[in-house]
Amino acid sequence: MPHSHEELLLRVRTELPTDELLSDLSDLFKIFADSTRVKILYALFESEMCVCAIAELLGMTQSAISHQLRILKDANLVGNRREGKTIYYFLSDDHVRTIIAQGFEHLIEKH
């Protein structure tokens, strides 16, 4: 005898976010799909840094780092502050720290 999924589907449909919100979530995860951006986020996980320090750390040009930081900033993953002529970048909030930490925890978890 076939079983009914009506109750399950009704419950899931009421909890399912809108297509727009799910698309935004997908776009957020696409930002994490670039290894340079992940390296920058991890560096900022350790300490706030200026563009020149990040560029030196990753062996890249300041222009390339600035481009990636702009993407991260537009996604509200990093913030910045000015000290004189130098701009320091940092993770925007604890949610970003949690995403990075949870990702690493998932990778090293023993099955």
C-alpha positions in Angstrom: 0.0 0.0 0.0 1.5 3.4 -0.9 2.2 5.8 1.9 1.2 9.4 2.0 3.7 12.3 2.0 1.1 15.0 2.4 1.8 15.9 6.0 5.6 15.8 5.5 5.3 18.0 2.3 3.0 20.5 4.0 5.4 20.9 6.9 8.5 21.3 4.7 6.7 23.7 2.4 5.8 26.0 5.3 9.4 26.0 6.5 11.1 26.4 3.1 12.5 29.9 2.6 11.6 31.9 -0.5 13.3 31.3 -3.8 14.9 34.7 -3.5 16.4 33.9 0.0 17.7 30.5 -1.2 19.2 32.2 -4.2 21.0 34.7 -1.9 22.3 31.7 0.2 23.6 30.1 -3.0 25.4 33.3 -4.0 26.9 33.5 -0.5 28.3 30.0 -0.8 29.7 30.8 -4.3 31.9 33.4 -2.7 33.4 30.6 -0.5 34.1 28.6 -3.7 37.2 30.7 -4.6 40.4 29.5 -2.9 41.9 33.0 -2.8 38.9 34.4 -1.0 39.0 31.5 1.5 42.7 32.2 2.1 41.9 35.9 2.8 39.1 34.9 5.1 41.3 32.5 7.0 44.1 35.1 7.3 41.5 37.6 8.7 40.2 34.8 11.0 43.6 35.0 12.6 44.1 38.8 12.6 42.9 42.0 11.0 45.3 43.0 8.2 46.0 45.6 5.6 46.0 44.9 1.9 49.8 45.0 1.6 50.2 42.4 4.4 47.6 40.1 2.9 49.3 40.5 -0.5 52.6 39.6 1.0 51.2 36.6 2.9 49.6 35.2 -0.2 52.3 36.1 -2.7 49.8 38.2 -4.8 49.5 41.7 -6.0 47.8 44.3 -3.9 45.4 44.9 -6.8 44.4 41.3 -6.9 43.8 41.3 -3.1 41.8 44.5 -3.3 39.6 43.0 -6.0 38.8 40.0 -3.8 38.3 42.1 -0.7 35.8 44.2 -2.6 33.8 41.0 -3.3 34.0 39.9 0.3 33.0 43.4 1.5 30.1 43.6 -0.9 28.9 40.2 0.6 29.3 41.7 4.2 31.9 39.0 5.0 34.6 41.6 5.8 34.6 45.1 7.2 37.3 47.7 7.4 38.6 50.6 9.4 41.0 53.4 8.5 44.0 54.3 10.6 45.7 57.2 8.9 46.3 56.2 5.3 46.1 52.5 6.0 42.9 50.5 5.8 42.7 47.4 7.9 40.3 44.6 7.0 38.7 42.2 9.5 35.9 39.5 9.5 32.6 41.4 9.7 31.1 39.4 12.5 31.0 36.2 14.5 28.8 34.5 11.9 31.7 34.6 9.4 34.1 33.1 12.0 31.5 30.4 12.7 31.1 29.5 9.0 34.9 29.1 8.6 35.3 27.2 11.9 32.4 24.9 11.0 33.8 24.2 7.6 37.1 23.2 9.1 35.4 21.1 11.7 33.5 19.3 9.0 36.6 18.6 7.0 38.6 17.2 9.9 35.7 15.3 11.5 36.4 11.5 11.7 33.7 9.4 10.3 
